[in-house]
């Protein structure tokens, strides 16, 4: 039993030494480790919070960029439509101007051709008339027949006018 008491005393001394020296040291180490872990947890939570804030800012910036891109795209479409309409109007105006100028040139060319044709036709008519008159007057019997026909026409006109009332003579004689 002495042995048992000695073991019990030794056990109690070991417990007291452990309690007095080791336990506070272990408690201090555990407390330091808990503080370190708590600090790391707090830092992780702060980092998570900052990450979430940064992610929110990024999402917000991306959404703003999308909206800006959509606005720019809409503005570009509106500008393209406006420019297209302006170009169509300019093209229509240019077509009308070219058509008018072409019409004017065509009318001027037509007038020139008509003048040339009249001049040529007049010259040819004069030449033909001269030739016909010369041919018809070169023969004595043809000359007399022409003069007789002319005089008969005058007699007929005088006779027709004498037989018409005054109002009809004015209307009928205006062209002879």
Secondary structure, 3 states (H helix, E strand, C coil): CHHHHHHHHHHHHHHHHHHHHHHHHHHHHHHHHHHHHHHHHHHHHHHHHHHHHHHHHHHHHHHHHHHHHHHHHHHHHHHHHHHHHHHHHHHHHHHHHHHHHHHHHHHHHHHHHHHHHHHHHHHHHHHHHHHHHHHHHHCHHHHHHHHHHHHHHHHHHHHHHHHCCHHHHHHHCCCC
